[in-house]
């Protein structure tokens, strides 16, 4: 018997979910993590949640589940980091496919949890799962709300975890702490964060990288793609609350439960009606980029890289690897090369 962990928002959330799983239950066995294959445009140009039809080489289980393996491949033109995460995370990654709407998603979650024989544990890195729908910096509330609603429909006991309050840059730390009053937080050990290091060495996740860095002791200002964030003594914490309390905060989840939209498009329209953010629109994070360095990454110079990043970071102590690659005119696939030039293996790049 084991619990089913759900990475609430897809993208890099499976990385943080692994850290959370290692914190919640000390168990050497690889956790079972269900996740959307729903990634940023720079990874997946389709900018939509990918389903079974979008992958070749999924491992299909007798219980109807589909798991990622290192040999899984996204079908062109889609892109996905999930196969590489299946290679580098000590976890079994299952695909959540929301294409056929809320009821279908709930059936998938129920099947996974019943096969595992345990409860459901939803993990959100940063805390936008507790959105009230009107925060000015809110960017991507739909996937998390869909997860809450689907888990509610299963009727299976579910706990919601918020890791690193505010580290996704969508809701401020202070506001989240007010919504988490009464929750006694856990703090991951460094071993839990280190388990995610092979994935963080190349993945463009920012929220999971920030959380891992905070667990390892990083404090201070970090420059991310969307702006500056601050790592505080609250940042390493992992809070938990009952599913009903999380739904009580989230108006999109409540509306999904009440209205039961029959298609993913209708569910996204509902999210737009409440928050002004359409669930199937890609995040607007494609700002102007500089030209890539002449000669590519092989000609990067350490001193020039540090000078460029320090000037762009405007006094921040750290930058994320995603921000560093973008500032240098590179893509997320060049993150290992940037690490190599700077000779660093930490979740964030320290500048000062």
C-alpha positions as CSV (number, residue, x, y, z in Angstrom):
1,X,0.0,0.0,0.0
2,X,1.3,3.4,-0.9
3,X,-0.1,7.0,-1.4
4,X,-0.7,8.7,-4.7
5,X,1.1,12.0,-5.0
6,X,-0.2,14.5,-7.5
7,X,2.0,17.3,-8.9
8,X,-0.8,19.9,-9.0
9,X,0.3,22.0,-11.9
10,X,2.5,19.8,-14.1
11,X,5.7,21.3,-15.6
12,X,8.4,21.2,-13.0
13,X,6.1,20.3,-10.1
14,X,7.0,16.6,-10.1
15,X,10.5,17.7,-8.9
16,X,9.1,19.5,-5.9
17,X,6.6,16.7,-5.3
18,X,9.4,14.2,-5.0
19,X,11.0,16.4,-2.2
20,X,7.6,16.6,-0.5
21,X,7.1,12.9,-0.7
22,X,10.5,12.3,0.9
23,X,9.4,14.7,3.6
24,X,5.9,13.5,4.4
25,X,6.7,9.8,4.6
26,X,10.3,8.6,5.1
27,X,10.3,5.7,2.7
28,X,13.2,4.5,0.5
29,X,10.7,3.2,-2.1
30,X,10.2,5.5,-5.2
31,X,6.9,7.4,-4.7
32,X,4.0,7.3,-7.1
33,X,3.6,10.7,-8.7
34,X,0.8,11.6,-11.1
35,X,1.3,14.7,-13.2
36,X,0.0,16.6,-16.2
37,X,2.3,16.8,-19.2
38,X,1.6,20.5,-19.3
39,X,4.6,22.7,-19.9
40,X,5.8,26.2,-20.8
41,X,5.9,27.2,-24.5
42,X,9.7,27.1,-24.6
43,X,9.4,23.3,-23.8
44,X,6.2,22.5,-25.6
45,X,5.2,24.8,-28.5
46,X,1.7,23.3,-28.5
47,X,1.1,25.0,-25.1
48,X,-1.6,22.6,-24.1
49,X,-1.8,19.6,-21.8
50,X,-0.5,16.5,-23.6
51,X,-2.4,13.2,-23.5
52,X,-1.7,9.6,-24.3
53,X,-2.0,10.3,-28.1
54,X,0.8,12.8,-27.8
55,X,3.4,10.2,-26.6
56,X,5.1,7.1,-28.0
57,X,6.5,4.5,-25.6
58,X,4.3,5.1,-22.5
59,X,4.3,2.1,-20.1
60,X,0.7,1.0,-19.9
61,X,-0.4,-0.8,-16.7
62,X,-3.0,-3.5,-16.3
63,X,-4.9,-1.0,-14.2
64,X,-5.2,1.4,-17.2
65,X,-2.5,3.8,-16.0
66,X,0.2,5.2,-18.4
67,X,3.6,5.8,-16.9
68,X,6.5,7.7,-18.4
69,X,9.8,5.9,-18.9
70,X,13.2,7.3,-20.2
71,X,12.3,5.8,-23.6
72,X,9.0,7.7,-23.9
73,X,8.9,10.4,-26.5
74,X,6.6,13.3,-27.3
75,X,5.2,13.1,-30.8
76,X,6.1,16.1,-33.0
77,X,5.4,19.0,-32.7
78,X,4.9,18.5,-29.0
79,X,7.7,18.6,-26.5
80,X,8.0,17.4,-22.9
81,X,10.5,17.1,-20.1
82,X,8.6,14.1,-18.6
83,X,10.6,11.3,-20.1
84,X,13.9,12.9,-18.9
85,X,12.3,13.4,-15.4
86,X,11.4,9.7,-15.4
87,X,15.1,9.0,-16.0
88,X,16.4,11.4,-13.3
89,X,13.8,11.4,-10.5
90,X,13.6,8.4,-8.2
91,X,9.9,8.1,-8.6
92,X,7.3,6.5,-10.9
93,X,5.6,9.2,-13.0
94,X,2.0,8.6,-14.2
95,X,0.3,10.7,-16.8
96,X,-2.8,12.7,-16.0
97,X,-4.7,13.4,-19.2
98,X,-7.4,16.1,-18.8
99,X,-8.3,16.2,-22.5
100,X,-11.8,14.7,-21.9
101,X,-12.8,16.9,-19.1
102,X,-13.2,16.9,-15.4
103,X,-15.2,13.6,-14.9
104,X,-12.7,11.7,-17.0
105,X,-9.8,13.2,-15.0
106,X,-11.5,12.2,-11.7
107,X,-11.9,8.6,-12.9
108,X,-8.2,8.5,-13.8
109,X,-7.2,9.8,-10.3
110,X,-9.5,7.4,-8.6
111,X,-8.1,4.4,-10.6
112,X,-4.6,5.4,-9.7
113,X,-5.3,5.9,-6.0
114,X,-7.3,2.7,-5.7
115,X,-4.6,0.7,-7.4
116,X,-2.0,2.1,-5.0
117,X,-4.3,1.4,-2.1
118,X,-3.6,4.6,-0.2
119,X,-4.8,8.2,0.1
120,X,-4.2,11.1,-2.2
121,X,-1.6,13.8,-1.5
122,X,-1.7,16.9,-3.8
123,X,1.5,19.0,-3.9
124,X,1.6,22.5,-5.1
125,X,4.9,24.4,-5.3
126,X,4.4,28.1,-4.4
127,X,0.7,28.1,-3.4
128,X,-1.4,29.3,-6.3
129,X,-3.6,26.3,-5.5
130,X,-5.1,28.6,-2.7
131,X,-5.9,31.4,-5.1
132,X,-8.9,33.6,-4.5
133,X,-8.9,34.4,-8.2
134,X,-8.2,38.1,-8.0
135,X,-4.5,38.3,-7.1
136,X,-2.8,40.8,-9.5
137,X,0.2,38.5,-10.1
138,X,-1.8,35.4,-10.7
139,X,-0.8,33.6,-14.0
140,X,-1.8,30.0,-14.1
141,X,-4.7,29.0,-11.7
142,X,-6.5,26.5,-13.9
143,X,-4.5,23.3,-13.6
144,X,-4.4,23.4,-9.8
145,X,-8.1,24.1,-9.6
146,X,-8.8,21.2,-12.0
147,X,-6.8,18.9,-9.7
148,X,-8.7,20.0,-6.6
149,X,-12.0,19.4,-8.3
150,X,-11.1,16.0,-9.7
151,X,-9.8,14.8,-6.4
152,X,-13.0,16.0,-4.7
153,X,-15.1,13.9,-7.1
154,X,-13.1,10.7,-6.3
155,X,-14.3,10.8,-2.7
156,X,-10.9,9.5,-1.6
157,X,-9.3,11.1,1.5
158,X,-7.0,13.8,0.2
159,X,-4.5,16.2,1.8
160,X,-3.2,19.3,0.0
161,X,0.4,20.4,0.5
162,X,1.8,23.9,-0.2
163,X,5.6,23.9,-0.6
164,X,7.6,27.1,-0.4
165,X,4.8,29.7,0.0
166,X,5.1,32.4,-2.6
167,X,7.9,30.8,-4.6
168,X,5.9,30.6,-7.8
169,X,5.6,34.4,-7.8
170,X,1.8,34.2,-8.1
171,X,0.6,34.9,-4.5
172,X,2.6,36.7,-1.9
173,X,4.1,34.8,1.1
174,X,2.2,37.0,3.6
175,X,-1.2,36.3,1.9
176,X,-0.5,32.6,1.8
177,X,0.5,32.4,5.5
178,X,-2.9,34.0,6.4
179,X,-4.6,31.3,4.4
180,X,-2.5,28.6,6.1
181,X,-3.1,29.7,9.7
182,X,-3.4,26.6,11.9
183,X,-1.3,24.4,9.6
184,X,1.9,23.1,11.3
185,X,4.6,23.0,8.7
186,X,7.1,20.3,7.9
187,X,10.6,21.3,6.9
188,X,12.4,18.9,4.4
189,X,15.9,17.7,5.2
190,X,18.7,18.4,2.8
191,X,18.7,14.7,1.8
192,X,15.1,15.1,0.5
193,X,16.1,18.1,-1.7
194,X,19.3,16.4,-2.9
195,X,17.2,13.6,-4.3
196,X,16.0,16.0,-6.9
197,X,19.4,17.3,-7.8
198,X,19.9,15.3,-11.0
199,X,16.7,16.7,-12.5
200,X,17.4,20.3,-11.3
201,X,20.8,20.1,-13.1
202,X,19.0,20.6,-16.4
203,X,15.3,21.3,-15.9
204,X,14.0,24.9,-16.4
205,X,11.8,24.8,-13.3
206,X,12.0,27.9,-11.2
207,X,9.6,27.2,-8.3
208,X,11.0,23.7,-7.5
209,X,14.5,25.0,-7.8
210,X,13.8,27.9,-5.5
211,X,12.3,25.5,-2.9
212,X,15.2,23.1,-3.1
213,X,17.6,26.0,-2.7
214,X,15.8,27.3,0.3
215,X,15.9,23.9,1.9
216,X,19.7,23.9,1.3
217,X,19.9,27.3,3.2
218,X,19.7,29.9,0.4
219,X,18.2,33.2,1.6
220,X,17.9,36.6,-0.2
221,X,16.7,38.0,-3.4
222,X,16.4,35.8,-6.5
223,X,15.9,37.1,-10.1
224,X,13.4,34.9,-12.0
225,X,11.9,35.2,-15.4
226,X,8.9,37.0,-14.0
227,X,10.7,39.3,-11.5
228,X,12.4,39.3,-8.2
229,X,11.4,36.9,-5.3
230,X,12.8,36.7,-1.8
231,X,13.9,33.5,-0.1
232,X,13.0,33.8,3.6
233,X,13.0,31.5,6.6
234,X,9.4,30.6,5.6
235,X,10.5,29.4,2.1
236,X,11.7,25.9,3.0
237,X,8.4,25.0,4.7
238,X,5.8,22.5,3.6
239,X,2.3,23.2,4.8
240,X,-0.7,20.9,4.7
241,X,-4.4,21.3,4.9
242,X,-7.5,19.2,4.2
243,X,-8.9,19.2,0.6
244,X,-12.1,20.9,1.7
245,X,-10.2,23.8,3.1
246,X,-8.2,24.3,-0.1
247,X,-11.4,24.1,-2.2
248,X,-12.9,26.7,0.2
249,X,-10.2,29.2,-0.9
250,X,-10.3,28.4,-4.6
251,X,-13.4,29.7,-6.5
252,X,-12.5,28.0,-9.8
253,X,-12.4,24.6,-8.1
254,X,-15.7,25.3,-6.4
255,X,-17.3,26.3,-9.7
256,X,-15.9,23.2,-11.5
257,X,-17.4,21.0,-8.8
258,X,-20.8,22.8,-9.1
259,X,-21.0,23.0,-12.8
260,X,-19.2,19.8,-13.9
261,X,-18.1,21.1,-17.4
262,X,-18.2,18.3,-19.9
263,X,-15.0,19.3,-21.8
264,X,-11.6,20.7,-21.0
265,X,-12.4,23.8,-23.1
266,X,-15.6,24.5,-21.1
267,X,-13.7,24.1,-17.9
268,X,-11.1,26.6,-19.2
269,X,-13.8,29.0,-20.1
270,X,-15.2,28.7,-16.6
271,X,-11.7,29.6,-15.2
272,X,-11.6,32.7,-17.5
273,X,-15.0,33.8,-16.4
274,X,-13.9,33.8,-12.7
275,X,-10.3,34.9,-12.9
276,X,-9.9,36.6,-16.3
277,X,-7.3,34.0,-17.1
278,X,-8.1,31.3,-19.7
279,X,-6.8,28.0,-18.6
280,X,-5.6,27.0,-22.1
281,X,-3.8,30.2,-22.9
282,X,0.0,30.0,-22.5
283,X,1.7,32.2,-19.9
284,X,2.9,35.5,-21.3
285,X,6.6,34.9,-20.4
286,X,8.1,35.4,-23.8
287,X,9.8,38.7,-23.4
288,X,12.5,40.0,-25.8
289,X,15.6,37.9,-25.8
290,X,19.1,38.9,-26.7
291,X,20.9,37.3,-29.5
292,X,22.7,34.0,-28.7
293,X,26.4,34.2,-28.1
294,X,28.6,33.9,-31.2
295,X,29.8,30.4,-31.6
296,X,27.2,29.0,-29.2
297,X,27.8,27.7,-25.6
298,X,31.2,26.4,-26.4
299,X,32.5,30.0,-26.5
300,X,30.9,31.2,-23.2
301,X,33.4,33.0,-21.0
302,X,32.9,32.7,-17.2
303,X,33.8,36.3,-16.4
304,X,31.6,37.6,-19.2
305,X,28.7,35.4,-18.1
306,X,28.9,36.6,-14.5
307,X,29.2,40.2,-15.6
308,X,26.1,39.9,-17.9
309,X,24.0,38.1,-15.2
310,X,25.1,40.5,-12.4
311,X,24.1,43.5,-14.5
312,X,20.8,42.0,-15.5
313,X,19.9,40.8,-12.0
314,X,20.1,44.4,-10.6
315,X,21.6,43.5,-7.2
316,X,19.9,40.2,-6.6
317,X,22.0,37.6,-4.8
318,X,20.9,34.7,-7.0
319,X,19.4,34.0,-10.4
320,X,17.5,31.0,-11.6
321,X,19.0,28.8,-14.3
322,X,16.1,29.5,-16.6
323,X,16.6,33.3,-16.2
324,X,20.3,32.9,-16.7
325,X,19.8,31.0,-20.0
326,X,17.3,33.5,-21.2
327,X,19.4,36.5,-20.3
328,X,22.3,35.0,-22.3
329,X,20.2,34.4,-25.4
330,X,20.2,30.7,-24.8
331,X,17.4,28.1,-24.4
332,X,16.6,25.9,-21.5
333,X,18.5,23.1,-23.2
334,X,21.7,25.1,-22.6
335,X,21.3,25.1,-18.8
336,X,23.9,22.3,-18.3
337,X,26.4,24.3,-20.4
338,X,25.9,27.4,-18.3
339,X,26.4,25.3,-15.2
340,X,29.6,23.9,-16.7
341,X,31.0,27.4,-17.4
342,X,30.3,28.6,-13.9
343,X,31.2,25.3,-12.3
344,X,28.2,25.1,-10.1
345,X,25.9,22.3,-9.1
346,X,23.4,24.2,-6.9
347,X,19.7,24.7,-7.7
348,X,20.3,28.5,-8.2
349,X,23.3,30.5,-9.5
350,X,24.8,32.7,-6.7
351,X,26.1,36.0,-7.9
352,X,27.1,37.8,-4.7
